């Protein structure tokens, strides 16, 4: 019986951590912008940040599943959609579908 309670408490704690650390769209936009400008020079990065953030934000559709979120960003120049999963304050790019 005690083992069951400990398992239930651990599961509840894990779910709460997942809910609290589920990233918002603003976090995703910042992450995606940093990924795009990571290998650019400092001046180019500053300009790209100001231009890319509103474009990424408007091109992204977010689906929030409470424990994690799925971000689908349309890439206009090649008509593809980049899908990214956000959980535990991390982002995992899963696919770029055409």
N, C-alpha and C positions, 0 to 999 in steps of 0.2 A: 504494500500500500504506500509506504513512504517513497519507494522508487517511482511509483506512478505520479505522485505529487511533484517530485523533483523534475521528472520528465515534462510534466505539464507546465511547470514554472519556467523551465528552460525554453520550451516552445513558445510560450507567451512572450518571454523576453526577446527571443529572436524575431518574432513578428513585430513587436514594438520597435526594435532597432531598424528593421526593414522599412517600416512606415515613416519613422523619423528621418531616415537617411535617403528617402526617395527623392532624387534630384528634381528640381523645377525646370521649366523650359528656359528660364533665364540662365541657369547653370549650364544647360546644354548648349545654348547659344555661345556663351563664353568659352566653353570647352571646344566647340567646333571651330570657332574663330581662332583660338590658339593653335589648334591642329593645322589649320590652313596656313597660318603665318609662322609656324615654328622654324622653318629653315630660311626665312627671309631676314634681311638686315633690319636693324632697329628702326630706321626711318620709314622703310617700306612697311614694316609691321604696324607702326603707329597709324599710318594712313589706311592700311588694309583693315585694321580693327574698326575704324570709324565707318568704313564703307560696307564691310562684310556683316557686321552685327544686324543691321536692319534687314538686309537681304535674307540672311539665314533665318531670322526670326519670322519674317513673313512667309518664307517658303517651307516652314516646318509645321507639321501636324503632330500634336502630342496626344497619346492615349495613356491615361493614368490608371493603373491597376492597383493603386494604393501601396502595394509592396514594391513595385517597380513601375517604370514608365517606358513606353516605346515611342521613339521619335522618328518620323518619316519626313525627310527633307528632299524636296524636288530640286534637282540640279538642271537648270534650264539649258545650258550649252550642249548637253548630250542626252537630254530627255530621259534621265534615269532618276531613281529614287534611292537615297541612302537611308538604310534602316539602322537605328542605334538603340540599344537597350541601356537604360540608366537604372542602377541599383547600388545601394550602399555607397552613395556619393561617387560612383565610378561610372564610366561609359564604355560600352562594348559595341563596336561597329560590327553588325552581323552580315549585312549584304548591301550590294549596290545593284539593284535590279533595273533593267531597262524596260 
